[in-house]
Amino acid sequence: MRGAQNILLLTLPWLLSCGQKLELFLGEDTSIKFTLEKETQPQVTYSLRNRTISFDYQFHIDRNGSYRTLHTNDTSCSTTNAKQISSGTFVKNVSITTSLTIHLDDLSTYGNNFLFCLEDTAAYQKKVIQYSFTTALQNFLESTNESGSIDVDSGVSAEYFLFQNDWVSTLANRGTGSILATGVSNPRYHTVFIDPNDNYRLKYAVVDSGNNRVLIFNQIPTSNLTAADVVVGQDNFANGGPNADLGIGGPVSCKGFYFPNHVSVSATGILFVADTYNNRVLGFNQVPTANGTVADFVLGQVDCTSNSSGVTPTALSAPQIARPMQGKLYLVDTGNNRVLVYNSVPNSSAAADFAIGQANLTTGTATGANFTTQSDYLKTPTDVLVHDNHLYISDADYHRVLVFDAVPSVADTRPDYVLGHTSASLVLPNQGFPFATATGLNYPTNLAAQDNTLAVADRDNHRVLLYDLPITGNAQAAQKVLGQSGMTTNSPGVGQGQFNKANGLIFDGGFMWVADTENNRVQVLAIP
């Protein structure tokens, strides 16, 4: 009897092995069942500083085996034309979570697809499953380029400046008397963006308003001597006159600008320039990589040779901002005292879908400030921002920022709160005081946001105010200030950390980039 038991014990592992092999054999003709549980909404994290995107996927399979995940533009599981991202073993019907970290530089080589290469334990069955992360990548680009205020996280560790020789120089074009690739005159706005049509490079662009051009840097500039790589609006870096250096009375074309104010880039790589004094917005279907590139389309005019103002769904008056945000285009039509909304980002001439600040698309008056009682409540708006499902408008001539608790989707939507005043009907700078305060504003221009912080360029107080979000009432006080020693001072200055007309804002980790307009420079300053 004991001998039989020994035989059984010796035979049992063989029987179990045979059973496993039999199970595999019986399933040899049955395809591996694979379930990807986060196919449509993977968790996406990204690092602009390291230029990587990570996707977390969870899946399970109906048998035991191994897998490899490849980033590839091929449909086979060969590693010859692929980059292996992850590998491992799986137990049947037990969920596995894997993180796919992709470097932006690899997208041009390996494309937007990855493969799951699966093999059961006995190698009877193999399966190749191809998935595209195009949708996730598009969402990533919308969350950066179309966020309204990208957080650069460039790794800066010390304050520095651009476009001047030292911290106290303030002359336009570095005081040389010549127009340069390293100098500016009256910079108004700037932006950092990812160019999906140029190997997903992280780039920087600044609106050099006084030189009637936009400068593009193919990398984030970290030195005051960094030269721009591309100029838009002029044929070369030496020209700076209106309308491609042909003068104020010169012919208007799709190449030149007349005192531009704003530049932005959509998730698909469309570059918009608010060509303010030509009463139009020019669109470039790809970010220019050559000097003097001609625009592909125009908003606000019937063609590229016209520049008259108007107030219709297709006409503009001194537009200052054109921001693609969350799949829409928001256009601040400053001279018509309205913000136009295009329900999709246009890549050709188009009409706006509705207006904020006016009752309809054919009025542009500014008859009063009280948004609780009237439809036309804006006066010289200068910026618009969508952040965390809220919308903010800097209403400059009424010295306030309007706050919408929900992003408007139809005409005649009214704000919920106002920064800069205690009620909707007040309009004086600094709330009527002869000095600045933590709750007052004096011609606020540009806006930016990062996490739970809203930044407002309080231009004529020569400062930047930082507010804690959410905004829950009128005249909420700012928590921090840049450009002044305290909340009650507002003098212009020329030294490090001082401004003369603060404008465009960019968050960069614990630092902020500020377009210091009349000091003809950009400052990168630590946030207090």
C-alpha positions as CSV (number, residue, x, y, z in Angstrom):
1,M,0.0,0.0,0.0
2,R,2.9,2.3,0.9
3,G,4.5,1.6,-2.5
4,A,1.3,2.6,-4.2
5,Q,1.2,5.8,-2.3
6,N,4.8,6.5,-3.3
7,I,3.9,5.9,-6.9
8,L,0.9,8.2,-6.6
9,L,3.1,10.9,-5.1
10,L,5.7,10.6,-7.8
11,T,3.1,10.5,-10.5
12,L,1.0,13.5,-9.1
13,P,3.3,16.3,-10.4
14,W,3.4,14.6,-13.8
15,L,-0.4,14.3,-13.8
16,L,-0.8,18.0,-12.8
17,S,1.7,19.0,-15.5
18,C,-0.2,16.8,-18.0
19,G,-3.4,18.4,-16.9
20,Q,-2.0,21.9,-17.4
21,K,-0.6,20.9,-20.8
22,L,-3.9,19.2,-21.6
23,E,-5.8,22.3,-20.7
24,L,-3.5,24.3,-23.0
25,F,-3.7,21.7,-25.7
26,L,-7.5,21.7,-25.5
27,G,-7.3,25.5,-25.8
28,E,-4.8,25.5,-28.6
29,D,-7.4,26.5,-31.2
30,T,-9.1,29.0,-28.9
31,S,-7.9,32.5,-29.3
32,I,-6.5,34.3,-26.3
33,K,-9.2,36.5,-24.7
34,F,-7.8,39.9,-23.8
35,T,-9.6,42.7,-22.1
36,L,-8.2,46.2,-21.9
37,E,-10.0,47.9,-19.0
38,K,-8.8,51.5,-19.5
39,E,-8.7,51.6,-23.3
40,T,-10.7,54.8,-23.8
41,Q,-9.8,56.8,-20.8
42,P,-6.2,55.9,-19.7
43,Q,-4.8,57.9,-16.8
44,V,-2.4,60.4,-18.5
45,T,0.5,62.1,-16.8
46,Y,3.1,64.2,-18.5
47,S,6.3,66.1,-17.8
48,L,7.0,69.1,-20.1
49,R,10.4,69.4,-18.5
50,N,11.4,65.8,-19.3
51,R,9.2,65.7,-22.5
52,T,7.5,62.5,-21.5
53,I,4.0,61.2,-21.4
54,S,2.9,58.2,-19.3
55,F,-0.3,56.1,-19.8
56,D,-1.5,53.7,-17.2
57,Y,-3.4,50.7,-18.7
58,Q,-5.1,47.8,-16.9
59,F,-5.8,44.5,-18.6
60,H,-6.5,40.8,-18.0
61,I,-6.2,37.6,-20.1
62,D,-8.0,34.3,-19.9
63,R,-4.8,32.1,-19.4
64,N,-1.3,32.1,-18.1
65,G,1.6,33.5,-20.1
66,S,3.8,36.5,-20.8
67,Y,3.5,39.8,-22.6
68,R,5.6,42.6,-24.1
69,T,4.4,46.1,-24.8
70,L,6.1,47.8,-27.8
71,H,5.9,51.4,-29.1
72,T,6.0,50.9,-32.8
73,N,4.8,52.0,-36.2
74,D,4.8,48.3,-37.3
75,T,2.1,45.7,-36.8
76,S,4.5,42.8,-35.9
77,C,6.0,42.1,-32.6
78,S,9.5,42.4,-33.9
79,T,11.7,44.8,-31.8
80,T,13.6,45.8,-34.9
81,N,11.3,48.7,-35.6
82,A,10.0,49.2,-32.1
83,K,10.9,50.4,-28.7
84,Q,10.1,48.0,-25.9
85,I,8.2,49.8,-23.1
86,S,7.3,47.0,-20.7
87,S,7.2,43.2,-20.3
88,G,6.1,40.6,-17.7
89,T,4.0,37.6,-17.0
90,F,0.3,37.2,-16.4
91,V,-2.0,34.9,-14.5
92,K,-5.3,34.1,-16.1
93,N,-8.1,36.5,-15.2
94,V,-5.9,38.5,-12.8
95,S,-5.8,42.2,-13.7
96,I,-2.4,43.7,-14.5
97,T,-1.6,47.4,-14.5
98,T,1.3,48.7,-16.6
99,S,2.6,52.2,-17.2
100,L,3.7,53.1,-20.7
101,T,6.2,56.1,-20.6
102,I,6.8,57.6,-24.0
103,H,9.3,60.3,-24.8
104,L,8.0,63.0,-27.1
105,D,11.1,62.7,-29.3
106,D,10.1,59.1,-30.0
107,L,6.8,60.0,-31.5
108,S,8.3,61.0,-34.8
109,T,10.1,57.6,-35.0
110,Y,7.6,55.2,-33.6
111,G,4.3,56.9,-34.3
112,N,1.2,57.0,-32.0
113,N,0.6,53.2,-31.7
114,F,1.7,50.5,-29.3
115,L,1.3,46.7,-29.4
116,F,0.5,44.1,-26.8
117,C,2.3,41.0,-27.8
118,L,0.8,38.0,-25.8
119,E,1.9,34.4,-25.6
120,D,0.5,31.6,-23.4
121,T,2.8,29.4,-21.3
122,A,3.0,26.5,-23.7
123,A,3.5,28.9,-26.7
124,Y,0.5,27.3,-28.3
125,Q,-1.3,30.6,-28.7
126,K,0.1,34.1,-29.6
127,K,-1.8,37.3,-30.0
128,V,-0.9,40.7,-31.2
129,I,-3.2,43.6,-30.2
130,Q,-2.7,47.1,-31.6
131,Y,-3.9,50.2,-29.9
132,S,-3.5,53.8,-30.7
133,F,-3.0,56.6,-28.1
134,T,-4.0,59.3,-30.6
135,T,-7.0,60.3,-28.5
136,A,-5.0,60.4,-25.3
137,L,-2.2,62.4,-27.0
138,Q,-4.8,64.8,-28.4
139,N,-6.2,65.2,-24.8
140,F,-2.7,65.8,-23.6
141,L,-2.1,68.6,-26.2
142,E,-5.4,70.2,-25.3
143,S,-4.5,70.1,-21.6
144,T,-1.2,72.0,-22.5
145,N,-1.6,74.2,-25.6
146,E,-5.3,74.7,-25.0
147,S,-5.2,75.0,-21.2
148,G,-5.2,78.8,-21.4
149,S,-2.1,78.9,-19.2
150,I,0.5,76.2,-19.5
151,D,2.7,75.3,-16.5
152,V,6.1,75.1,-18.1
153,D,8.2,73.4,-15.3
154,S,11.4,74.2,-17.1
155,G,13.6,73.5,-14.1
156,V,14.6,77.1,-13.6
157,S,16.3,77.6,-10.3
158,A,17.3,81.3,-10.3
159,E,15.7,84.5,-11.6
160,Y,16.8,85.8,-14.9
161,F,15.7,88.1,-17.8
162,L,15.4,88.2,-21.5
163,F,16.0,90.8,-24.2
164,Q,18.2,93.2,-22.2
165,N,21.9,93.6,-21.3
166,D,21.4,93.8,-17.5
167,W,18.8,94.2,-14.8
168,V,18.6,98.0,-15.1
169,S,18.6,98.4,-18.9
170,T,15.2,99.3,-20.3
171,L,15.6,100.7,-23.9
172,A,13.9,99.1,-26.8
173,N,16.0,96.7,-29.0
174,R,18.7,96.8,-26.3
175,G,19.3,100.5,-27.1
176,T,21.2,99.6,-30.2
177,G,19.1,101.6,-32.6
178,S,18.8,98.4,-34.7
179,I,16.2,95.6,-34.6
180,L,17.7,92.4,-33.4
181,A,16.9,88.7,-33.0
182,T,17.8,89.1,-29.3
183,G,15.9,92.4,-28.5
184,V,12.3,93.5,-28.4
185,S,10.2,96.7,-28.3
186,N,7.0,96.7,-26.2
187,P,6.5,92.9,-25.6
188,R,2.8,92.3,-24.8
189,Y,2.2,88.6,-24.6
190,H,4.1,85.3,-24.7
191,T,3.4,81.6,-24.6
192,V,5.0,78.2,-24.3
193,F,3.6,75.4,-26.4
194,I,4.2,72.0,-27.9
195,D,4.4,71.9,-31.7
196,P,2.8,68.7,-32.8
197,N,4.0,69.3,-36.4
198,D,7.7,69.6,-35.4
199,N,8.6,66.5,-33.4
200,Y,6.5,67.7,-30.5
201,R,9.1,70.3,-29.6
202,L,8.5,72.5,-26.6
203,K,8.8,76.1,-28.0
204,Y,8.4,79.7,-26.8
205,A,6.9,82.6,-28.6
206,V,6.7,86.3,-27.7
207,V,4.7,89.1,-29.3
208,D,7.1,91.9,-30.1
209,S,4.4,94.5,-30.6
210,G,6.6,97.6,-31.2
211,N,8.5,95.7,-33.9
212,N,5.3,94.3,-35.4
213,R,6.4,90.7,-35.2
214,V,6.3,87.4,-33.3
215,L,9.5,85.8,-32.3
216,I,9.6,82.0,-32.0
217,F,12.3,80.1,-30.1
218,N,12.6,76.3,-30.8
219,Q,13.8,75.8,-27.2
220,I,13.0,77.5,-24.0
221,P,15.4,80.5,-23.8
222,T,17.5,80.4,-20.6
223,S,19.8,83.3,-21.3
224,N,19.3,87.0,-22.1
225,L,21.5,86.5,-25.2
226,T,19.4,83.8,-26.7
227,A,18.4,84.6,-30.3
228,A,15.0,83.7,-31.8
229,D,15.0,81.0,-34.4
230,V,12.0,82.3,-36.5
231,V,10.3,85.6,-37.0
232,V,6.7,85.9,-38.2
233,G,5.3,89.2,-39.6
234,Q,8.7,90.3,-41.1
235,D,10.9,88.8,-43.8
236,N,14.0,89.0,-41.5
237,F,15.2,89.9,-38.0
238,A,16.3,93.4,-39.1
239,N,12.8,94.7,-40.1
240,G,10.2,96.0,-37.7
241,G,7.8,98.3,-39.5
242,P,4.0,97.7,-39.7
243,N,2.6,95.4,-42.4
244,A,5.8,93.5,-43.1
245,D,7.9,96.7,-42.9
246,L,5.8,98.4,-45.6
247,G,4.6,101.1,-43.2
248,I,1.3,102.1,-41.7
249,G,-0.1,103.2,-45.1
250,G,1.5,100.2,-46.8
251,P,-0.5,97.4,-48.4
252,V,-2.1,94.9,-46.0
253,S,-1.3,91.3,-46.7
254,C,-1.3,87.8,-45.0
255,K,2.3,88.3,-44.0
256,G,2.6,91.4,-41.9
257,F,1.1,92.7,-38.7
258,Y,0.3,96.1,-37.3
259,F,0.9,96.2,-33.6
260,P,0.0,92.6,-32.8
261,N,-0.9,91.8,-29.2
262,H,-1.3,88.0,-28.7
263,V,0.0,84.6,-30.0
264,S,-1.3,81.1,-29.2
265,V,-1.2,77.6,-30.6
266,S,-3.9,75.0,-30.7
267,A,-3.7,71.3,-30.0
268,T,-3.3,70.6,-33.7
269,G,-0.6,73.2,-34.1
270,I,-2.6,76.1,-35.6
271,L,-0.9,79.4,-34.6
272,F,-3.1,82.4,-34.0
273,V,-1.9,86.0,-34.0
274,A,-4.2,88.9,-32.8
275,D,-3.2,91.5,-35.4
276,T,-4.8,94.3,-33.3
277,Y,-4.5,97.5,-35.4
278,N,-5.5,95.6,-38.6
279,N,-8.7,94.5,-36.9
280,R,-8.1,90.8,-37.6
281,V,-6.7,87.5,-36.4
282,L,-4.3,85.7,-38.7
283,G,-4.1,81.9,-38.6
284,F,-1.2,79.7,-39.6
285,N,-2.2,76.0,-40.0
286,Q,1.3,75.0,-38.8
287,V,3.7,76.9,-36.6
288,P,6.0,78.7,-39.0
289,T,9.5,77.3,-39.3
290,A,10.7,79.9,-41.8
291,N,10.9,83.7,-41.6
292,G,8.1,85.7,-43.2
293,T,5.7,82.8,-43.5
294,V,2.3,83.8,-45.0
295,A,-0.8,83.1,-43.0
296,D,-3.3,80.5,-44.2
297,F,-6.5,82.3,-43.2
298,V,-7.9,85.4,-41.6
299,L,-10.7,86.0,-39.0
300,G,-12.4,89.4,-38.9
301,Q,-11.9,90.3,-42.6
302,V,-13.2,89.1,-45.9
303,D,-9.6,88.7,-47.2
304,C,-6.0,89.5,-46.3
305,T,-6.0,92.9,-48.0
306,S,-8.7,94.4,-45.9
307,N,-8.4,95.8,-42.4
308,S,-11.6,97.9,-41.6
309,S,-13.4,97.4,-38.3
310,G,-16.9,96.1,-38.0
311,V,-19.3,94.5,-35.6
312,T,-20.8,91.3,-37.0
313,P,-20.2,87.5,-36.5
314,T,-17.3,87.8,-39.0
315,A,-16.0,91.3,-38.3
316,L,-13.7,92.6,-35.5
317,S,-12.5,95.8,-34.0
318,A,-9.0,95.9,-32.4
319,P,-8.9,92.3,-31.2
320,Q,-6.4,91.6,-28.5
321,I,-6.6,87.9,-27.7
322,A,-7.3,84.7,-29.6
323,R,-7.1,81.7,-27.3
324,P,-7.9,78.1,-28.3
325,M,-9.1,76.5,-25.0
326,Q,-10.8,73.1,-24.5
327,G,-11.6,72.6,-28.2
328,K,-13.1,76.1,-28.7
329,L,-11.6,79.5,-29.8
330,Y,-12.2,82.5,-27.5
331,L,-11.5,85.8,-29.2
332,V,-11.4,89.0,-27.2
333,D,-12.8,91.6,-29.6
334,T,-11.7,94.6,-27.5
335,G,-13.0,97.4,-29.6
336,N,-16.4,95.9,-29.7
337,N,-16.5,95.2,-26.0
338,R,-17.1,91.5,-26.3
339,V,-15.6,88.1,-26.2
340,L,-16.5,85.9,-29.2
341,V,-16.8,82.2,-28.9
342,Y,-16.2,79.7,-31.8
343,N,-17.5,76.3,-30.8
344,S,-14.7,74.6,-32.7
345,V,-11.2,75.9,-33.4
346,P,-11.3,77.2,-36.9
347,N,-8.6,76.4,-39.5
348,S,-10.2,78.7,-42.1
349,S,-12.3,81.9,-42.2
350,A,-15.3,81.4,-39.9
351,A,-18.1,83.2,-38.1
352,A,-18.4,83.3,-34.3
353,D,-21.2,81.2,-32.7
354,F,-22.0,83.6,-29.8
355,A,-20.7,86.5,-27.8
356,I,-20.1,87.1,-24.1
357,G,-20.7,90.7,-22.9
358,Q,-23.2,91.6,-25.6
359,A,-26.8,90.5,-26.2
360,N,-26.0,89.4,-29.8
361,L,-23.3,89.3,-32.5
362,T,-24.2,92.6,-34.0
363,T,-23.8,95.0,-31.0
364,G,-20.6,96.3,-29.5
365,T,-21.6,99.0,-27.1
366,A,-20.4,99.7,-23.6
367,T,-23.3,101.5,-21.9
368,G,-22.9,100.3,-18.3
369,A,-21.0,97.9,-16.0
370,N,-23.8,96.2,-14.1
371,F,-23.9,92.7,-15.4
372,T,-26.8,91.8,-13.1
373,T,-29.1,94.0,-15.0
374,Q,-27.8,94.4,-18.6
375,S,-26.3,92.3,-21.4
376,D,-23.6,94.8,-22.6
377,Y,-21.5,94.9,-19.5
378,L,-17.9,94.8,-20.9
379,K,-15.7,97.8,-21.6
380,T,-12.3,97.2,-23.3
381,P,-11.9,93.5,-22.3
382,T,-8.2,92.4,-22.6
383,D,-8.1,88.7,-21.8
384,V,-10.1,85.5,-21.3
385,L,-9.2,82.3,-19.4
386,V,-10.8,78.9,-18.9
387,H,-9.5,77.1,-15.8
388,D,-11.0,74.2,-13.8
389,N,-14.4,74.7,-15.5
390,H,-14.5,78.4,-14.6
391,L,-14.2,81.4,-17.0
392,Y,-12.4,84.7,-16.2
393,I,-12.4,87.9,-18.2
394,S,-10.2,90.9,-17.5
395,D,-12.5,93.9,-18.1
396,A,-9.8,96.5,-18.2
397,D,-11.6,99.9,-18.5
398,Y,-13.9,98.9,-15.6
399,H,-10.8,97.8,-13.6
400,R,-12.0,94.4,-12.8
401,V,-11.9,90.6,-13.5
402,L,-15.2,88.9,-14.1
403,V,-15.7,85.3,-12.7
404,F,-18.1,82.8,-14.2
405,D,-18.7,79.7,-12.1
406,A,-19.5,77.7,-15.3
407,V,-18.1,78.2,-18.8
408,P,-20.8,79.9,-20.9
409,S,-22.3,77.9,-23.7
410,V,-24.9,80.4,-24.9
411,A,-25.3,84.1,-25.5
412,D,-26.1,86.6,-22.7
413,T,-24.5,84.7,-19.9
414,R,-23.7,86.8,-16.8
415,P,-20.8,86.5,-14.4
416,D,-21.1,85.3,-10.8
417,Y,-18.5,87.4,-9.1
418,V,-16.2,90.4,-9.7
419,L,-12.6,90.9,-8.6
420,G,-11.6,94.5,-8.0
421,H,-14.9,95.8,-6.8
422,T,-17.5,95.1,-4.1
423,S,-20.4,95.1,-6.6
424,A,-21.2,94.9,-10.3
425,S,-21.9,98.6,-10.8
426,L,-18.6,100.1,-9.5
427,V,-15.9,101.0,-12.1
428,L,-13.2,103.3,-10.6
429,P,-9.5,102.2,-10.6
430,N,-8.3,101.0,-7.2
431,Q,-11.9,101.2,-5.9
432,G,-11.6,105.0,-6.0
433,F,-8.7,105.1,-3.5
434,P,-5.6,107.2,-4.4
435,F,-3.4,104.1,-3.7
436,A,-3.4,100.4,-4.5
437,T,-5.0,97.8,-2.3
438,A,-5.2,94.0,-2.1
439,T,-8.8,94.1,-3.4
440,G,-8.5,96.8,-6.1
441,L,-7.3,96.8,-9.7
442,N,-6.1,99.4,-12.2
443,Y,-6.5,98.3,-15.8
444,P,-5.9,94.5,-15.4
445,T,-4.7,92.9,-18.6
446,N,-3.5,89.3,-18.8
447,L,-4.5,86.2,-16.8
448,A,-3.0,82.9,-16.0
449,A,-3.8,80.0,-13.6
450,Q,-2.0,77.1,-12.0
451,D,-3.7,74.6,-9.8
452,N,-5.5,76.7,-7.1
453,T,-3.9,80.1,-8.0
454,L,-5.1,82.8,-10.4
455,A,-2.6,85.4,-11.6
456,V,-3.7,88.8,-12.8
457,A,-1.4,91.3,-14.5
458,D,-2.6,94.5,-12.8
459,R,-1.0,96.6,-15.5
460,D,-1.3,100.2,-14.4
461,N,-0.4,99.3,-10.8
462,H,2.8,97.7,-12.2
463,R,2.3,94.5,-10.4
464,V,1.0,90.9,-10.6
465,L,-1.6,89.7,-8.1
466,L,-2.0,86.1,-7.1
467,Y,-5.4,85.0,-5.8
468,D,-6.4,81.7,-4.1
469,L,-9.0,79.8,-6.0
470,P,-11.9,79.3,-6.0
471,I,-13.3,82.8,-6.0
472,T,-16.3,82.8,-3.8
473,G,-17.3,86.5,-3.6
474,N,-16.8,90.0,-4.8
475,A,-13.6,91.9,-4.1
476,Q,-11.8,88.9,-2.9
477,A,-8.3,89.9,-1.7
478,A,-5.1,88.9,-3.5
479,Q,-2.8,86.7,-1.3
480,K,0.6,87.6,-3.0
481,V,2.1,90.3,-5.1
482,L,5.0,90.5,-7.6
483,G,6.5,93.8,-8.7
484,Q,5.8,95.8,-5.5
485,S,7.1,95.7,-1.9
486,G,3.5,95.5,-0.6
487,M,-0.2,95.7,-1.5
488,T,-0.5,99.5,-1.2
489,T,2.4,100.6,-3.5
490,N,2.1,100.9,-7.3
491,S,5.1,102.8,-8.7
492,P,6.8,101.7,-11.9
493,G,10.4,100.4,-11.5
494,V,13.3,99.3,-13.5
495,G,15.2,97.0,-11.1
496,Q,15.1,93.3,-10.7
497,G,11.5,92.2,-9.8
498,Q,10.0,95.6,-10.7
499,F,7.7,96.3,-13.6
500,N,6.7,99.2,-15.9
501,K,3.3,97.9,-17.3
502,A,3.1,94.2,-16.4
503,N,1.4,92.1,-19.1
504,G,1.7,88.5,-20.3
505,L,2.1,85.8,-17.6
506,I,3.4,82.2,-17.7
507,F,3.7,79.9,-14.7
508,D,6.9,77.9,-14.5
509,G,6.9,75.7,-11.4
510,G,7.7,78.1,-8.5
511,F,8.6,80.9,-11.0
512,M,6.6,83.2,-13.2
513,W,7.5,84.7,-16.6
514,V,6.2,88.3,-16.9
515,A,6.2,90.5,-20.0
516,D,7.5,93.8,-18.6
517,T,6.3,95.8,-21.5
518,E,7.7,99.3,-21.1
519,N,10.9,98.0,-19.8
520,N,11.2,96.1,-23.0
521,R,12.1,92.8,-21.4
522,V,10.7,89.5,-20.0
523,Q,11.5,88.7,-16.4
524,V,11.5,85.2,-14.9
525,L,10.8,85.7,-11.2
526,A,10.4,83.5,-8.1
527,I,6.8,83.4,-6.8
528,P,6.8,84.6,-3.2
